[in-house]
Amino acid sequence: MKLLIEFVTKSLVDKPEEVVIQERMEGTMKILELRVAKDDYGKIIGKQGQTVKAMRTLLSAACNKNGLKYTLEVVE
């Protein structure tokens, strides 16, 4: 799942070398913390949050197929 979000994120940003994704557990759910360059936050969030919402939907669909629980957080 981490590689999926990393691929999508690096395709969207201007500085793909600054994309950092950390995985942590909280109960039974894995949380992916996404960090990008300061100038790229707008591209990741998108207009009215549509881009990050689409990324969360993609992650959710992939997780449901595999029976996993993940969530995506964009961290500044």
C-alpha positions as CSV (number, residue, x, y, z in Angstrom):
1,M,0.0,0.0,0.0
2,K,2.9,2.3,0.8
3,L,4.3,1.9,-2.7
4,L,1.0,2.6,-4.3
5,I,0.6,6.0,-2.5
6,E,4.3,6.8,-3.1
7,F,3.9,6.2,-6.8
8,V,0.8,8.3,-7.1
9,T,2.3,11.1,-5.0
10,K,5.6,11.2,-6.9
11,S,3.7,11.5,-10.1
12,L,1.8,14.6,-8.9
13,V,4.5,16.7,-7.2
14,D,7.3,18.9,-8.6
15,K,9.9,17.5,-6.1
16,P,9.5,13.7,-5.9
17,E,12.7,13.3,-4.1
18,E,11.2,15.0,-1.0
19,V,8.2,12.6,-0.8
20,V,8.4,10.7,2.6
21,I,5.9,8.1,3.7
22,Q,6.1,6.6,7.2
23,E,3.9,3.7,8.4
24,R,2.7,3.4,11.9
25,M,0.2,1.2,13.7
26,E,-2.7,2.5,15.8
27,G,-4.6,-0.5,17.1
28,T,-5.5,-2.7,14.1
29,M,-5.1,0.1,11.6
30,K,-2.0,1.1,9.7
31,I,-1.6,4.8,9.2
32,L,0.4,6.2,6.3
33,E,1.9,9.6,7.1
34,L,2.6,11.5,3.9
35,R,5.1,14.4,3.8
36,V,6.0,16.4,0.7
37,A,7.9,19.6,0.0
38,K,6.2,22.8,1.2
39,D,5.4,24.0,-2.3
40,D,3.7,20.6,-3.2
41,Y,1.1,20.5,-0.5
42,G,-1.5,22.3,-2.7
43,K,-1.0,19.7,-5.4
44,I,-1.5,16.8,-3.0
45,I,-4.6,18.3,-1.3
46,G,-6.1,19.6,-4.5
47,K,-9.1,21.8,-5.0
48,Q,-11.5,21.3,-2.1
49,G,-9.4,18.3,-1.0
50,Q,-10.4,16.3,-4.1
51,T,-6.9,14.9,-4.8
52,V,-6.2,13.6,-1.3
53,K,-9.8,12.2,-1.2
54,A,-9.2,10.3,-4.4
55,M,-5.9,8.9,-3.0
56,R,-7.8,7.8,0.1
57,T,-10.4,6.1,-2.0
58,L,-7.8,4.3,-4.1
59,L,-6.1,3.1,-0.8
60,S,-9.4,2.0,0.6
61,A,-10.3,0.0,-2.5
62,A,-6.9,-1.7,-2.5
63,C,-7.2,-2.5,1.2
64,N,-10.7,-3.9,1.0
65,K,-9.6,-6.3,-1.7
66,N,-6.8,-7.5,0.5
67,G,-8.7,-7.3,3.9
68,L,-6.4,-4.7,5.3
69,K,-7.1,-1.5,7.2
70,Y,-5.1,1.6,6.2
71,T,-5.6,5.4,6.4
72,L,-3.7,8.3,4.8
73,E,-2.7,11.4,6.7
74,V,-1.0,14.4,5.1
75,V,1.5,15.8,7.6
76,E,3.1,19.2,7.4
